[in-house]
Amino acid sequence: MKAMVLHKVRTPLVIEERALPSPGPGEIRVAVEACAVCRTDLHVVEGDLPHPRLPVVPGHEIVGRVEALGSGVRNRRLGERVGIPWLGHTCGHCPYCTSGHENLCDDPQFTGYTRDGGFASHVIADSAYAFTLPEDDDPVALAPLLCAGLIGWRSLVAAGPGERIGIYGFGAAAHIVTQVCTWQERRVLAFTRPGDVAAQDFARSLGAVWAGGSDEAPPERLDAAIIFAPVGDLVPLALGAVRKGGRVVCGGIHMSDIPRFPYRLLWEERQVVSVANLTRHDALDFLEIAPKARIRTQTVRYPLEAANEALDELRSGRLQGAAVLVP
């Protein structure tokens, strides 16, 4: 099998030939059809997330076909198409797992971070943390749903039922969430890097009622704001844009430090909350909603060997939508 491997943070991935792995008890081997490139992968490569298991194969927005079954696997069949997300395994017995909050598990495994991921031709996954996907859909189009879609959905749920949703950082997650909001008849106001006219046009093309720079005041108060950009400076800006009792959701796994800001921005029962990982219930809910909302992902295809190029494009902010590796 081929794999793009991270041996040391802040260094390029290296392509390697490896022996084809065998699935252990409860595991499946999946032949990768497509794997989207997430900002979290960039955080892993750049060392923003502590203690990755090195060497590691990044990638956690995986679409593929089940190729081999480990002992005890009864919920999968050979040839079935599955999706493999960031949450790769949980302990099942800590207080978080037993109370319905497995996303906060005390002893989790994460695909492409603490276990090998999908920047490869094949990947091993825990069968209980893989999800059935449509057989006839384009795997490249499906791949961004496995994290950009899932974490975007969890962020939207955390934002609450408000009608006016501000989205800061218009990348892969935002372009999916905007389509969900439009289907739900909510109003999306999109905030991009100042001067990024292309991203603003992209947001409007997906249904945003307004798009402007993050340094601009929106034309109406927001019921909630979701921040996908890993920029702590956006938190006080978003607090200043939401109404009394509004909520700011930080949807990223990593963010630069939030600067000091006056208490008046938080006062009047405004809230700042974070979203961490996802649960399998989130995935089942979102994957049921995605076809109803007729979500169409915008993707740029790269061969597996061009993973470093795709990461560079993501780093620079030049991508519209999502980069997807195709082995």
Secondary structure as the mmCIF struct_conf table of DSSP 4:
data_model
#
loop_
_struct_conf.conf_type_id
_struct_conf.id
_struct_conf.beg_label_comp_id
_struct_conf.beg_label_asym_id
_struct_conf.beg_label_seq_id
_struct_conf.end_label_comp_id
_struct_conf.end_label_asym_id
_struct_conf.end_label_seq_id
STRN STRN1 LYS A 2 VAL A 5
STRN STRN2 LEU A 6 LEU A 6
BEND BEND1 HIS A 7 LYS A 8
TURN_TY1_P TURN_TY1_P1 VAL A 9 ARG A 10
BEND BEND2 THR A 11 THR A 11
STRN STRN3 VAL A 14 GLU A 17
HELX_LH_PP_P HELX_LH_PP_P1 ALA A 19 PRO A 21
TURN_TY1_P TURN_TY1_P2 PRO A 25 GLY A 26
STRN STRN4 GLU A 27 VAL A 37
HELX_RH_AL_P HELX_RH_AL_P1 ARG A 39 VAL A 45
TURN_TY1_P TURN_TY1_P3 GLU A 46 GLY A 47
BEND BEND3 LEU A 49 PRO A 50
BEND BEND4 LEU A 54 PRO A 55
STRN STRN5 VAL A 56 VAL A 56
STRN STRN6 GLU A 61 LEU A 69
TURN_TY1_P TURN_TY1_P4 SER A 71 GLY A 72
BEND BEND5 ASN A 75 ASN A 75
TURN_TY1_P TURN_TY1_P5 LEU A 78 GLY A 79
STRN STRN7 ARG A 81 ILE A 84
BEND BEND6 TRP A 86 TRP A 86
STRN STRN8 LEU A 87 HIS A 89
BEND BEND7 GLY A 92 GLY A 92
BEND BEND8 CYS A 94 CYS A 94
HELX_RH_AL_P HELX_RH_AL_P2 PRO A 95 THR A 98
TURN_TY1_P TURN_TY1_P6 SER A 99 GLY A 100
HELX_RH_3T_P HELX_RH_3T_P1 GLU A 102 LEU A 104
BEND BEND9 ASP A 106 ASP A 107
STRN STRN9 GLN A 109 PHE A 110
STRN STRN10 THR A 111 THR A 111
TURN_TY1_P TURN_TY1_P7 GLY A 112 THR A 114
STRN STRN11 ARG A 115 ARG A 115
BEND BEND10 GLY A 118 PHE A 119
STRN STRN12 ALA A 120 ALA A 120
BEND BEND11 SER A 121 SER A 121
STRN STRN13 HIS A 122 ASP A 126
HELX_RH_3T_P HELX_RH_3T_P2 SER A 127 TYR A 129
STRN STRN14 PHE A 131 THR A 132
BEND BEND12 GLU A 135 ASP A 137
HELX_RH_AL_P HELX_RH_AL_P3 PRO A 139 LEU A 142
HELX_RH_3T_P HELX_RH_3T_P3 ALA A 143 LEU A 146
TURN_TY1_P TURN_TY1_P8 CYS A 147 CYS A 147
HELX_RH_AL_P HELX_RH_AL_P4 ALA A 148 ALA A 159
BEND BEND13 PRO A 161 PRO A 161
BEND BEND14 GLU A 163 GLU A 163
STRN STRN15 ARG A 164 TYR A 168
BEND BEND15 GLY A 169 GLY A 169
BEND BEND16 GLY A 171 GLY A 171
HELX_RH_AL_P HELX_RH_AL_P5 ALA A 172 TRP A 183
TURN_TY1_P TURN_TY1_P9 GLN A 184 GLU A 185
STRN STRN16 ARG A 187 THR A 192
BEND BEND17 ARG A 193 ARG A 193
TURN_TY1_P TURN_TY1_P10 PRO A 194 GLY A 195
HELX_RH_AL_P HELX_RH_AL_P6 VAL A 197 SER A 205
TURN_TY1_P TURN_TY1_P11 LEU A 206 GLY A 207
BEND BEND18 VAL A 209 VAL A 209
STRN STRN17 TRP A 210 GLY A 213
TURN_TY1_P TURN_TY1_P12 SER A 214 ASP A 215
BEND BEND19 GLU A 216 GLU A 216
HELX_LH_PP_P HELX_LH_PP_P2 ALA A 217 PRO A 218
BEND BEND20 PRO A 219 GLU A 220
STRN STRN18 LEU A 222 ILE A 227
BEND BEND21 ALA A 229 PRO A 230
TURN_TY1_P TURN_TY1_P13 GLY A 232 ASP A 233
HELX_RH_AL_P HELX_RH_AL_P7 LEU A 234 ALA A 241
STRN STRN19 VAL A 242 CYS A 250
BEND BEND22 ILE A 253 ILE A 253
HELX_LH_PP_P HELX_LH_PP_P3 SER A 256 ARG A 260
HELX_RH_3T_P HELX_RH_3T_P4 TYR A 263 LEU A 265
TURN_TY1_P TURN_TY1_P14 LEU A 266 GLU A 269
STRN STRN20 GLN A 271 SER A 274
BEND BEND23 ASN A 277 ASN A 277
HELX_RH_AL_P HELX_RH_AL_P8 ARG A 280 LYS A 292
TURN_TY1_P TURN_TY1_P15 ALA A 293 ARG A 294
STRN STRN21 THR A 299 PRO A 303
HELX_RH_3T_P HELX_RH_3T_P5 LEU A 304 ALA A 306
HELX_RH_AL_P HELX_RH_AL_P9 ALA A 307 SER A 316
TURN_TY1_P TURN_TY1_P16 GLY A 317 GLY A 317
BEND BEND24 GLN A 320 GLY A 321
STRN STRN22 ALA A 322 VAL A 326
#
